Amino acid sequence: MPTPTCEWQVCGTCNYRCSYCIQKHKVGQPSEQDVTRFMDFFETLPGSWEVKMSGGEPFAFRAFMERIVPGLVRRTPHTISVLTNLSVPLATLLDFADLTRGRLGIVSASLHLESVTAEAFVAKAAALHERTGARLVVNQVLAPGRLAEVTAARMIVEAAGLRWFPQVMKVGRGTYPYDGADRERIRSLVGDRPTPREANLAPGYRGRACWAGAAYFVLTQQGEAWRCRTARRHAEGYLGNVLTDQVGLWDGPAPCPYDICPCTVPYNRGMVEA
């Protein structure tokens, strides 16, 4: 059985407005009472899980550093991971590193060239990586028409000794239809047959047994638990609501019914069986 993993969208608030953002600039954040209920839920979640938190931008939610991270560290045995654009001051990121020391799983740092230079981003990422000692991966969307800039940014990331992880641009329930020139650039960036540990090309696993819904689920800022991201988009695989009722996880794996898996977390955490 794979290591259980929950992907939690702690808030919709984000300080960036990326043109390619698939979340359509969602907003909002849980109330103080809701944060308490989330902490109660994670305390009772059986066993040890990886809780990978995202947004929006989680650090843009004040309760993230004041209540959520300390609460998970103090009240649960879970591993803490985060997806962040690193836009908060470095001092805050170093406080996060110290607070999660020994409990940090992975920092997924998203580089968005519409809002920050590669040089400034990499300097901050390298400092955080040195402080945590944990895994840090720099994610970058392969934005159409800007792949020359992406290529230059990759060189800066890798020159600093950091891992670079490319992601195809998502649109609706699929991927962006790149033109011929961009497709050739993408092939030169990711190679001919990259694995999900080398690039996120949004593959499909239809028919393969997957532990999503049993050892993996996604959790929204409204408390809704879903089997996976694609299930949520299809309004299927609803598991309950942390804030209003019980969340019931499945007993074991089930065949994947979808043609696209937009996130590599389930596969890379061992949810998809060979």
C-alpha positions as CSV (number, residue, x, y, z in Angstrom):
1,M,0.0,0.0,0.0
2,P,1.4,3.5,-0.9
3,T,2.1,6.2,1.7
4,P,-1.3,7.9,2.3
5,T,-1.4,11.5,1.0
6,C,-3.9,14.3,1.2
7,E,-3.6,17.4,-1.1
8,W,-5.3,20.2,0.8
9,Q,-6.2,23.5,-0.9
10,V,-6.0,25.6,2.3
11,C,-7.2,28.8,0.7
12,G,-8.2,30.4,-2.7
13,T,-6.3,33.6,-1.9
14,C,-3.3,34.3,-4.2
15,N,-1.2,37.3,-4.7
16,Y,-0.4,36.4,-8.3
17,R,-2.6,36.6,-11.4
18,C,-0.9,34.3,-13.8
19,S,-2.4,34.3,-17.3
20,Y,-2.2,30.5,-17.5
21,C,-3.6,29.7,-14.0
22,I,-6.1,26.8,-14.3
23,Q,-7.8,27.8,-11.0
24,K,-9.2,30.9,-12.6
25,H,-8.0,33.1,-9.7
26,K,-10.2,31.7,-7.0
27,V,-10.5,33.6,-3.8
28,G,-11.5,33.1,-0.2
29,Q,-10.2,31.4,2.9
30,P,-11.6,29.4,5.8
31,S,-12.9,31.1,8.9
32,E,-11.2,30.7,12.3
33,Q,-13.8,28.1,13.2
34,D,-13.2,26.2,10.0
35,V,-9.5,26.1,10.6
36,T,-10.2,24.6,14.0
37,R,-12.4,21.9,12.4
38,F,-9.7,21.1,9.8
39,M,-7.1,20.7,12.6
40,D,-9.6,18.4,14.5
41,F,-10.0,16.3,11.3
42,F,-6.3,15.9,10.7
43,E,-5.8,14.9,14.3
44,T,-8.3,12.0,13.9
45,L,-7.1,11.0,10.4
46,P,-5.8,7.4,11.1
47,G,-2.1,6.7,10.7
48,S,0.6,8.9,9.3
49,W,-0.2,10.8,6.1
50,E,1.6,13.3,3.9
51,V,-0.4,16.6,4.0
52,K,0.6,18.6,0.9
53,M,-0.8,22.1,1.2
54,S,-1.5,24.5,-1.7
55,G,-3.8,27.3,-2.5
56,G,-4.1,29.9,-4.0
57,E,-0.9,30.7,-2.2
58,P,-0.9,29.1,1.3
59,F,1.5,31.7,2.7
60,A,-1.0,34.5,1.7
61,F,-3.4,33.1,4.3
62,R,-2.4,34.5,7.7
63,A,-3.7,31.4,9.5
64,F,-1.3,29.2,7.6
65,M,1.8,30.2,9.6
66,E,-0.1,31.2,12.7
67,R,-2.3,28.1,13.2
68,I,-2.2,25.5,10.5
69,V,1.4,24.6,10.3
70,P,1.9,24.8,14.1
71,G,-1.3,22.8,14.6
72,L,-0.2,20.0,12.3
73,V,3.3,19.9,13.9
74,R,1.9,19.8,17.4
75,R,-1.3,17.7,17.1
76,T,-0.5,15.2,14.4
77,P,2.2,12.7,13.2
78,H,1.7,13.7,9.6
79,T,4.5,14.8,7.1
80,I,4.1,18.4,5.9
81,S,4.6,19.4,2.3
82,V,3.8,22.6,0.6
83,L,3.2,24.1,-2.9
84,T,4.2,27.8,-2.9
85,N,5.3,30.6,-5.2
86,L,7.9,31.7,-2.6
87,S,6.6,35.3,-2.8
88,V,6.6,35.9,0.9
89,P,9.7,37.4,2.5
90,L,12.6,35.0,3.0
91,A,12.4,35.4,6.7
92,T,8.9,33.9,6.7
93,L,10.1,30.9,4.6
94,L,13.0,30.3,7.0
95,D,10.6,30.4,9.9
96,F,8.5,27.8,8.1
97,A,11.7,25.7,7.6
98,D,12.5,25.9,11.3
99,L,8.9,25.2,12.4
100,T,8.7,22.0,10.2
101,R,12.2,20.7,10.8
102,G,12.2,17.0,10.8
103,R,8.6,16.9,9.6
104,L,9.0,18.5,6.1
105,G,8.4,16.2,3.1
106,I,8.8,18.3,0.0
107,V,8.6,21.9,-1.0
108,S,7.2,22.4,-4.5
109,A,8.3,25.9,-5.5
110,S,6.4,27.3,-8.5
111,L,8.3,29.7,-10.7
112,H,6.1,32.2,-12.5
113,L,8.1,34.5,-14.8
114,E,5.1,36.9,-15.1
115,S,5.7,37.9,-11.5
116,V,9.3,37.3,-10.6
117,T,12.8,37.0,-12.3
118,A,14.4,33.6,-12.3
119,E,17.4,35.0,-10.5
120,A,15.5,36.4,-7.6
121,F,13.4,33.3,-7.3
122,V,16.3,30.9,-7.4
123,A,18.2,32.9,-4.8
124,K,15.3,32.5,-2.4
125,A,14.7,28.9,-3.2
126,A,18.4,28.0,-2.7
127,A,18.4,29.7,0.7
128,L,15.2,27.8,1.8
129,H,16.6,24.5,0.5
130,E,19.8,25.0,2.4
131,R,17.9,25.7,5.6
132,T,15.4,22.8,5.4
133,G,17.7,20.1,4.0
134,A,14.5,18.6,2.6
135,R,13.5,18.0,-1.0
136,L,12.8,21.1,-3.0
137,V,11.6,21.0,-6.6
138,V,11.1,24.0,-8.8
139,N,7.9,23.6,-10.9
140,Q,7.4,25.7,-14.0
141,V,4.5,25.8,-16.5
142,L,5.6,25.4,-20.1
143,A,3.8,28.6,-21.1
144,P,3.1,28.8,-24.9
145,G,5.1,31.5,-26.7
146,R,7.5,31.9,-23.8
147,L,9.5,28.7,-24.0
148,A,12.8,30.5,-24.7
149,E,12.4,32.3,-21.4
150,V,11.5,28.9,-19.7
151,T,14.6,27.4,-21.2
152,A,16.8,30.2,-19.8
153,A,15.1,29.9,-16.4
154,R,15.8,26.1,-16.3
155,M,19.5,26.8,-16.8
156,I,19.5,29.2,-13.9
157,V,17.6,26.7,-11.7
158,E,19.9,23.8,-12.5
159,A,23.1,25.9,-12.2
160,A,22.1,26.5,-8.5
161,G,21.9,22.7,-8.0
162,L,18.1,22.7,-7.8
163,R,15.8,20.2,-9.5
164,W,13.6,21.7,-12.3
165,F,10.2,20.1,-13.0
166,P,8.3,21.1,-16.2
167,Q,4.5,21.1,-16.5
168,V,2.4,21.3,-19.6
169,M,-0.2,24.0,-19.5
170,K,-3.7,22.8,-18.5
171,V,-6.9,24.1,-20.0
172,G,-10.4,23.0,-18.9
173,R,-10.3,19.2,-18.7
174,G,-7.3,18.8,-21.0
175,T,-3.9,20.3,-22.0
176,Y,-3.1,23.3,-24.2
177,P,-2.8,22.6,-28.0
178,Y,0.8,23.8,-28.6
179,D,1.8,24.7,-32.1
180,G,4.5,22.9,-34.0
181,A,7.4,25.2,-32.9
182,D,6.4,25.0,-29.3
183,R,5.9,21.3,-29.4
184,E,9.5,20.9,-30.7
185,R,10.8,23.2,-27.9
186,I,8.9,21.1,-25.3
187,R,10.4,17.9,-26.7
188,S,13.9,19.4,-26.3
189,L,13.0,20.4,-22.7
190,V,11.5,17.2,-21.4
191,G,12.9,14.5,-23.8
192,D,11.0,11.9,-25.8
193,R,9.5,9.8,-23.0
194,P,9.8,11.5,-19.6
195,T,8.4,9.7,-16.6
196,P,6.0,11.4,-14.2
197,R,9.0,12.1,-11.9
198,E,10.7,14.1,-14.7
199,A,7.8,16.1,-16.1
200,N,4.0,16.6,-15.8
201,L,2.5,15.9,-19.2
202,A,-0.9,15.0,-17.7
203,P,-1.0,11.4,-18.8
204,G,-4.0,9.0,-18.5
205,Y,-4.2,5.8,-16.5
206,R,-7.7,4.6,-17.5
207,G,-8.3,1.1,-16.4
208,R,-5.3,0.9,-14.0
209,A,-5.9,0.2,-10.3
210,C,-5.5,3.4,-8.3
211,W,-5.6,4.0,-4.6
212,A,-7.2,7.5,-5.0
213,G,-10.1,7.7,-2.7
214,A,-8.5,5.2,-0.2
215,A,-4.9,6.3,0.4
216,Y,-5.2,9.6,-1.5
217,F,-7.7,12.4,-1.6
218,V,-8.0,16.1,-2.3
219,L,-9.5,18.5,0.2
220,T,-10.9,21.9,-0.7
221,Q,-10.9,25.1,1.4
222,Q,-14.7,24.5,1.8
223,G,-14.0,21.2,3.4
224,E,-15.0,19.0,0.5
225,A,-13.1,15.7,0.1
226,W,-12.9,14.2,-3.4
227,R,-11.2,11.0,-4.7
228,C,-8.8,13.0,-6.9
229,R,-8.7,16.3,-9.0
230,T,-10.2,14.8,-12.1
231,A,-13.0,13.2,-10.1
232,R,-13.8,16.6,-8.6
233,R,-14.0,18.2,-12.1
234,H,-16.4,15.5,-13.1
235,A,-18.4,15.8,-9.8
236,E,-17.7,12.2,-9.0
237,G,-15.9,10.4,-6.2
238,Y,-17.2,12.7,-3.4
239,L,-16.1,11.4,0.0
240,G,-17.8,13.9,2.4
241,N,-17.1,17.3,4.0
242,V,-14.7,17.8,6.9
243,L,-16.7,20.9,8.1
244,T,-20.2,19.5,8.0
245,D,-20.2,15.7,8.1
246,Q,-18.0,12.6,8.0
247,V,-15.3,11.8,5.4
248,G,-15.5,8.2,4.3
249,L,-12.5,6.8,2.6
250,W,-12.7,3.7,0.3
251,D,-11.4,0.4,1.4
252,G,-8.9,-0.2,-1.4
253,P,-7.9,0.6,-5.0
254,A,-10.3,0.9,-7.9
255,P,-9.8,1.2,-11.7
256,C,-9.2,4.7,-12.9
257,P,-12.0,5.9,-15.2
258,Y,-10.3,9.0,-16.6
259,D,-8.2,9.9,-19.6
260,I,-6.1,12.5,-17.8
261,C,-4.4,12.8,-14.5
262,P,-3.5,16.5,-14.2
263,C,-1.2,16.1,-11.2
264,T,1.7,13.8,-10.7
265,V,1.3,13.5,-7.0
266,P,-0.8,10.3,-7.1
267,Y,1.5,8.5,-9.5
268,N,4.7,9.7,-7.8
269,R,3.3,8.6,-4.3
270,G,2.7,5.1,-5.6
271,M,-1.1,5.3,-6.0
272,V,-1.3,4.0,-9.5
273,E,-0.5,0.3,-9.7
274,A,1.6,-1.2,-12.6
